[in-house]
Amino acid sequence: MATTLPDILQAPNMLGVVQAVKAGLPTKHLPPKLLGGAGITKAVTGDTFTRYKVSGSQKTARQAAYGAPSRGRTMTGISAGSGKTIYSSENVDMKAADVINLLSADNLQRQNMGEAEWSRMIAESVTLRQNHRVAAITSAFSLGHIYYDADGNLLPSSSNAVIDINYSIPSANVITAGASWATATTDIIGDLITLQQLALKTSGYPIAHALYGSSVLKYLMTNTNCRDLIVRNVALNNGIINDAVGGLVFSLGGITWWPGYLGFFEDDNGTDQTQITGDNIVFMPEPSPDWYGLIEGTSPVASSAAGGDPMAALKSITEQQGMFQYATIQTDPVGVKMVYGDNFFPDIKAPGAVFRFDTTT
């Protein structure tokens, strides 16, 4: 049985396709919770939200004599400000031949062909939006910034940037190794212990994850201290044998190591931009809503396919959370335009909990 054009194009049907499509870019380089989920994703209305910054306290409560009056204390470590989401919106027109297929309500085969093309367009738009999220989240941690040019293109550095989302990672958290990890005798374990101590002293959050560059695994395997730990780790040995070049996720020193070098995106010039380069590591705590969240704002959409009746289109407006899409039916020339976008923000509430570490001097 053929389906009417408004039924095919309505936003709720399109949303079902969105939820089923995955990113085209790899996500293996990130702890999965950074991409959202229960407790991490937070819904807000519109494109603004209250942005909290938190920092741990390493002070202790003060002693007092039993029965004595309580001592006054001013709490510190939490500040609030206004934040804005990252909003994106694009549109694409469906080719005339595919529109005619969609309109062929009396020919199920032709209409199915039109629906298949419509689904493909939605799926491709979702991949672009998912890629944007993955690359933006990776940039937030690898650079401490998310940069965009005047046309809204994500950038790998501050060069040509007109928008700079600055996470204010403290300069003290951008560290260069005292001795190069490329030297086999460097005390890498000692460096990791020092970093863990620093994390606990500065933010109170212990380091649990490391996003490592392409040279780091080699440094660990050839290091005289780490090598002994690796040799005794059966699971890590098997991983190196089976997946060393495919992006190895492993545990060492109580830290889960993720192949950060798999994080990349294709810029507007068609050039692949690696976001965590060879000698670098990003350290962070276990993702939790205490210090990190993925904000999703709302966007107005026409829940039924907007056509020639402007009042009917206005009456159908609803709000979608996060990713959104809707269709408009055009009559001059005849066609269908799909509008799609996203409204999100990777929120690092405790920038002092993130460390960027260069393993070579």
Backbone torsions as a table, in degrees:
resi	resn	phi	psi	omega
1	MET	NA	128.7	-177.9
2	ALA	-70.3	155.0	-178.3
3	THR	-112.2	144.8	179.5
4	THR	-72.6	154.2	-177.1
5	LEU	-59.8	-45.3	178.5
6	PRO	-59.4	-35.1	178.5
7	ASP	-64.8	-38.9	-179.4
8	ILE	-66.4	-39.0	-170.7
9	LEU	-92.1	-8.2	-173.7
10	GLN	-64.8	146.4	-172.9
11	ALA	-56.8	-41.6	-179.6
12	PRO	-59.0	-38.3	177.1
13	ASN	-65.5	-40.7	179.8
14	MET	-64.8	-35.8	-178.5
15	LEU	-62.4	-36.0	178.7
16	GLY	-60.2	-37.0	177.8
17	VAL	-68.8	-40.5	-179.3
18	VAL	-56.6	-43.5	-174.6
19	GLN	-70.6	-14.4	-174.9
20	ALA	-100.4	-8.0	-173.8
21	VAL	-98.8	139.4	179.7
22	LYS	-104.0	167.8	-178.7
23	ALA	-68.8	150.7	174.1
24	GLY	-81.4	-30.7	177.0
25	LEU	-76.6	150.8	176.8
26	PRO	-66.1	149.7	176.6
27	THR	-121.7	5.3	-175.4
28	LYS	-66.2	-16.4	-176.7
29	HIS	-84.5	-1.1	-176.2
30	LEU	-121.9	141.2	167.5
31	PRO	-56.7	128.6	-172.1
32	PRO	-53.2	-33.0	-176.7
33	LYS	-64.1	-21.0	178.4
34	LEU	-65.2	-22.7	-178.7
35	LEU	-86.8	1.7	176.7
36	GLY	109.2	177.5	-178.4
37	GLY	136.9	-173.4	-177.3
38	ALA	-56.7	128.0	178.7
39	GLY	84.9	-25.3	-178.0
40	ILE	-94.3	-46.3	-179.6
41	THR	-76.1	131.0	-179.4
42	LYS	-125.4	127.5	180.0
43	ALA	-88.8	134.4	174.4
44	VAL	-131.5	167.5	179.3
45	THR	-97.5	132.3	178.6
46	GLY	74.0	-143.4	-175.6
47	ASP	-120.2	13.9	178.2
48	THR	-124.5	152.9	179.2
49	PHE	-156.5	163.4	175.3
50	THR	-82.5	120.2	-176.1
51	ARG	-102.2	115.4	-179.6
52	TYR	-95.6	140.3	170.2
53	LYS	-115.3	131.9	-176.6
54	VAL	-124.5	151.2	172.5
55	SER	-144.8	142.3	-178.1
56	GLY	-72.4	164.4	175.9
57	SER	-119.1	133.1	178.7
58	GLN	-106.7	9.2	176.9
59	LYS	-79.1	168.2	178.8
60	THR	-118.7	158.7	172.1
61	ALA	-65.1	151.8	-175.1
62	ARG	-93.5	144.9	178.2
63	GLN	-70.9	146.4	173.5
64	ALA	-145.1	153.6	177.2
65	ALA	-66.0	141.8	-179.5
66	TYR	-58.7	127.6	-179.7
67	GLY	87.2	-7.3	179.9
68	ALA	-76.5	160.2	176.6
69	PRO	-59.5	148.2	178.9
70	SER	-68.0	151.5	178.8
71	ARG	-89.8	140.9	179.3
72	GLY	-73.6	145.4	177.9
73	ARG	-144.9	134.8	172.2
74	THR	-100.6	119.3	-178.0
75	MET	-72.6	140.1	177.5
76	THR	-128.9	174.9	172.2
77	GLY	104.4	-5.8	177.5
78	ILE	-131.7	129.1	174.1
79	SER	-132.9	152.4	-177.1
80	ALA	-126.1	145.3	176.4
81	GLY	-152.6	179.6	-179.5
82	SER	-90.8	134.6	177.5
83	GLY	-121.9	154.4	176.8
84	LYS	-122.8	141.5	179.5
85	THR	-75.7	167.9	170.7
86	ILE	-91.0	116.7	-176.7
87	TYR	-109.5	134.3	175.7
88	SER	-132.1	146.5	178.9
89	SER	-154.2	129.0	178.0
90	GLU	-137.4	169.5	174.7
91	ASN	-142.0	157.2	178.7
92	VAL	-145.5	141.4	179.6
93	ASP	-95.6	142.1	174.8
94	MET	-84.1	138.0	-179.0
95	LYS	-62.8	149.1	-174.7
96	ALA	-57.2	-41.3	-177.7
97	ALA	-63.2	-38.2	179.6
98	ASP	-71.9	-33.6	176.3
99	VAL	-64.2	-42.9	178.6
100	ILE	-60.7	-39.4	176.6
101	ASN	-61.9	-42.9	178.9
102	LEU	-61.8	-34.7	-177.9
103	LEU	-77.8	-8.1	-174.3
104	SER	-82.1	69.4	-178.0
105	ALA	-65.6	-20.4	-179.9
106	ASP	-91.8	2.0	-179.1
107	ASN	-134.8	97.4	-173.6
108	LEU	-61.3	-38.2	-178.2
109	GLN	-63.2	-45.8	-179.8
110	ARG	-66.8	-39.3	-179.9
111	GLN	-66.3	-37.0	176.8
112	ASN	-61.8	-37.4	176.9
113	MET	-63.4	-41.4	178.3
114	GLY	-65.6	-40.8	178.8
115	GLU	-64.3	-37.4	179.1
116	ALA	-63.3	-40.8	178.6
117	GLU	-68.1	-38.6	177.9
118	TRP	-62.7	-42.9	178.2
119	SER	-64.1	-37.9	178.8
120	ARG	-63.7	-41.3	179.4
121	MET	-63.4	-42.3	178.6
122	ILE	-63.0	-46.0	-178.0
123	ALA	-60.6	-41.2	179.4
124	GLU	-65.8	-39.3	178.8
125	SER	-65.8	-35.9	178.2
126	VAL	-66.3	-41.6	178.5
127	THR	-58.7	-42.5	178.1
128	LEU	-61.0	-41.6	-178.5
129	ARG	-71.4	-40.6	176.8
130	GLN	-64.1	-41.5	177.3
131	ASN	-59.0	-40.7	179.4
132	HIS	-60.5	-44.9	179.4
133	ARG	-62.2	-48.4	-177.5
134	VAL	-60.2	-47.6	-177.6
135	ALA	-67.8	-37.5	179.6
136	ALA	-67.9	-42.1	178.2
137	ILE	-63.7	-43.2	178.7
138	THR	-62.0	-41.5	179.1
139	SER	-63.7	-39.5	-179.6
140	ALA	-57.1	-39.5	-177.8
141	PHE	-87.7	-37.5	-176.0
142	SER	-76.8	-33.0	-179.1
143	LEU	-108.8	-22.3	-169.8
144	GLY	75.9	9.5	-179.8
145	HIS	-145.8	157.2	164.7
146	ILE	-124.1	122.9	-175.5
147	TYR	-112.3	142.6	174.1
148	TYR	-133.4	147.7	174.9
149	ASP	-88.9	-174.3	-174.9
150	ALA	-65.7	-22.5	179.4
151	ASP	-94.7	6.7	178.4
152	GLY	84.3	11.6	178.8
153	ASN	-80.7	134.4	174.8
154	LEU	-65.3	138.2	-176.5
155	LEU	-116.6	151.3	178.6
156	PRO	-84.1	-7.9	-179.3
157	SER	-156.9	-178.4	-178.6
158	SER	-77.0	-8.9	-179.6
159	SER	-61.7	126.0	-179.6
160	ASN	68.8	13.0	-179.0
161	ALA	-77.3	136.9	171.5
162	VAL	-112.8	-16.0	173.9
163	ILE	-122.1	127.4	179.9
164	ASP	-128.5	107.9	173.6
165	ILE	-90.6	107.8	-171.8
166	ASN	-103.0	121.2	-179.2
167	TYR	-88.2	-1.6	174.6
168	SER	56.1	43.4	173.1
169	ILE	-66.2	126.1	-174.8
170	PRO	-57.0	143.9	179.1
171	SER	-61.1	-29.4	178.1
172	ALA	-67.3	-15.9	179.2
173	ASN	-91.9	-0.5	175.3
174	VAL	-102.4	103.7	-164.3
175	ILE	-121.6	141.3	171.3
176	THR	-110.7	135.1	-178.8
177	ALA	-57.3	140.5	177.6
178	GLY	-67.5	-33.7	175.6
179	ALA	-130.8	138.8	-173.9
180	SER	-62.6	134.1	175.5
181	TRP	-69.4	-14.5	177.5
182	ALA	-71.1	-16.5	175.9
183	THR	-86.3	125.8	-170.8
184	ALA	-60.5	-28.8	-175.0
185	THR	-91.7	1.0	178.9
186	THR	-61.9	139.5	-178.4
187	ASP	-80.8	78.1	-178.5
188	ILE	-65.0	-41.3	178.6
189	ILE	-59.4	-41.0	177.0
190	GLY	-61.6	-40.4	177.1
191	ASP	-61.8	-42.3	-179.7
192	LEU	-65.6	-39.2	177.2
193	ILE	-63.5	-43.6	179.0
194	THR	-61.9	-42.7	178.6
195	LEU	-63.0	-41.7	-179.9
196	GLN	-64.2	-42.2	177.1
197	GLN	-61.4	-43.5	-179.4
198	LEU	-63.2	-41.3	179.3
199	ALA	-60.4	-44.4	-179.0
200	LEU	-67.4	-33.6	-179.1
201	LYS	-77.3	-32.5	-174.6
202	THR	-90.2	-39.7	-175.8
203	SER	-122.0	-22.6	-175.8
204	GLY	87.1	-4.5	-179.9
205	TYR	-101.0	120.4	178.5
206	PRO	-70.8	146.5	176.5
207	ILE	-68.6	129.7	179.7
208	ALA	-124.4	-20.0	-175.1
209	HIS	-137.4	148.4	176.7
210	ALA	-135.2	127.3	173.4
211	LEU	-99.5	110.5	-168.8
212	TYR	-106.7	147.5	177.1
213	GLY	-76.8	172.7	-170.0
214	SER	-66.1	-21.3	-178.2
215	SER	-91.6	-13.3	-168.4
216	VAL	-69.5	-40.6	-179.6
217	LEU	-60.4	-38.8	177.6
218	LYS	-63.2	-41.3	178.2
219	TYR	-62.3	-41.0	180.0
220	LEU	-66.7	-41.0	-176.3
221	MET	-69.5	-27.8	-177.2
222	THR	-100.4	-1.5	-179.3
223	ASN	-78.3	135.9	-174.1
224	THR	-64.9	-28.0	177.9
225	ASN	-84.8	-50.6	-177.4
226	CYS	-67.5	-31.1	-176.6
227	ARG	-58.6	-39.2	-179.8
228	ASP	-64.9	-39.6	177.4
229	LEU	-65.6	-38.8	179.9
230	ILE	-66.5	-42.2	-179.2
231	VAL	-60.1	-37.0	-178.1
232	ARG	-82.0	-7.9	-177.0
233	ASN	-98.3	97.6	-175.5
234	VAL	-61.1	-44.0	-178.0
235	ALA	-62.5	-41.4	179.5
236	LEU	-67.7	-39.9	177.6
237	ASN	-60.3	-45.1	178.9
238	ASN	-63.0	-38.0	178.5
239	GLY	-64.3	-42.6	178.9
240	ILE	-62.2	-41.8	-179.9
241	ILE	-64.7	-42.1	-170.8
242	ASN	-93.4	-24.5	-170.3
243	ASP	-147.3	27.1	-176.3
244	ALA	-62.5	-35.4	-177.2
245	VAL	-96.8	-6.2	-179.2
246	GLY	-93.4	-0.3	-178.9
247	GLY	103.4	82.7	-172.8
248	LEU	-83.8	127.7	170.4
249	VAL	-102.9	124.1	-175.3
250	PHE	-147.7	167.3	178.2
251	SER	-113.4	131.2	178.0
252	LEU	-152.7	128.9	178.7
253	GLY	65.6	29.0	-179.5
254	GLY	76.2	10.7	-178.7
255	ILE	-119.6	137.0	172.8
256	THR	-88.8	126.1	-175.3
257	TRP	-104.5	128.1	-177.0
258	TRP	-115.8	140.2	-177.5
259	PRO	-72.0	81.7	-176.5
260	GLY	-59.4	-25.3	-177.8
261	TYR	-67.2	-11.9	175.4
262	LEU	-78.5	-10.1	178.9
263	GLY	-79.3	117.5	179.4
264	PHE	-157.0	168.6	170.2
265	PHE	-149.8	159.7	178.1
266	GLU	-93.7	121.4	-178.1
267	ASP	-78.0	-179.6	-174.1
268	ASP	-65.7	-18.5	178.5
269	ASN	-90.7	0.4	-180.0
270	GLY	85.9	13.9	-179.2
271	THR	-98.3	130.6	176.8
272	ASP	-73.2	129.8	-178.4
273	GLN	-115.0	107.1	176.2
274	THR	-73.4	132.8	-171.2
275	GLN	-96.6	-23.6	174.7
276	ILE	-124.5	105.8	-170.4
277	THR	-84.9	173.9	-165.2
278	GLY	-42.5	-50.8	-172.7
279	ASP	-95.9	2.2	-169.5
280	ASN	-101.4	153.6	177.5
281	ILE	-137.6	140.9	170.0
282	VAL	-110.8	123.2	178.5
283	PHE	-105.3	143.2	179.1
284	MET	-154.8	163.5	176.1
285	PRO	-76.7	178.8	171.3
286	GLU	-63.7	124.5	-179.1
287	PRO	-57.7	127.2	178.9
288	SER	-152.3	157.5	-179.7
289	PRO	-65.6	-9.3	176.0
290	ASP	-63.5	-36.5	-174.0
291	TRP	-128.8	-8.7	-177.4
292	TYR	-144.6	144.4	175.3
293	GLY	-152.4	154.7	173.4
294	LEU	-109.7	107.0	-177.3
295	ILE	-81.3	136.1	173.4
296	GLU	-125.5	117.3	177.7
297	GLY	-90.6	177.5	179.5
298	THR	-107.0	154.6	177.8
299	SER	-137.6	140.6	178.3
300	PRO	-74.2	135.5	177.4
301	VAL	-135.5	156.1	171.7
302	ALA	-84.8	109.5	-173.7
303	SER	-70.5	-21.5	170.0
304	SER	-112.8	151.0	-176.9
305	ALA	-58.3	120.2	-178.2
306	ALA	-72.3	129.5	-179.7
307	GLY	-123.5	-137.9	-174.1
308	GLY	-78.5	-13.9	-178.3
309	ASP	-96.7	101.4	-175.7
310	PRO	-63.0	-35.3	-179.2
311	MET	-67.1	-39.6	178.2
312	ALA	-64.0	-38.2	178.7
313	ALA	-64.5	-43.3	-179.9
314	LEU	-64.0	-39.1	-179.0
315	LYS	-67.2	-21.7	-177.4
316	SER	-89.9	1.4	-175.2
317	ILE	-68.1	129.3	172.8
318	THR	-131.9	-178.9	178.1
319	GLU	-115.0	137.5	174.5
320	GLN	-112.6	142.5	179.6
321	GLN	-88.2	134.4	176.2
322	GLY	70.8	-122.8	179.2
323	MET	-69.7	141.5	-179.9
324	PHE	-140.3	162.9	177.5
325	GLN	-166.9	149.1	173.8
326	TYR	-158.1	168.3	-176.4
327	ALA	-123.2	147.7	172.4
328	THR	-122.6	137.2	176.7
329	ILE	-93.3	124.3	-177.9
330	GLN	-106.1	150.7	-179.5
331	THR	-118.6	-8.2	-177.9
332	ASP	-142.7	87.1	-3.4
333	PRO	-78.4	169.2	179.1
334	VAL	-64.0	132.3	179.8
335	GLY	176.9	-178.4	178.0
336	VAL	-130.1	130.8	176.1
337	LYS	-113.2	130.3	175.0
338	MET	-102.6	127.8	175.3
339	VAL	-108.0	130.6	-178.3
340	TYR	-142.7	158.8	179.5
341	GLY	-175.4	-166.5	-177.8
342	ASP	-152.2	158.9	-178.6
343	ASN	-146.3	98.4	-172.0
344	PHE	-151.1	170.9	174.6
345	PHE	-162.2	121.6	172.1
346	PRO	-78.0	113.9	-169.4
347	ASP	-105.7	104.5	174.9
348	ILE	-89.3	99.2	-174.8
349	LYS	-76.4	-27.4	-179.2
350	ALA	-120.6	80.1	-177.6
351	PRO	-60.7	-23.6	178.1
352	GLY	-71.5	-8.0	178.9
353	ALA	-87.3	-7.6	-177.4
354	VAL	-106.9	134.8	179.9
355	PHE	-124.5	134.6	172.7
356	ARG	-109.0	124.2	-169.5
357	PHE	-127.3	126.0	176.3
358	ASP	-100.0	120.1	-173.3
359	THR	-80.1	-9.1	-179.8
360	THR	-120.6	149.6	-177.4
361	THR	-91.7	NA	NA
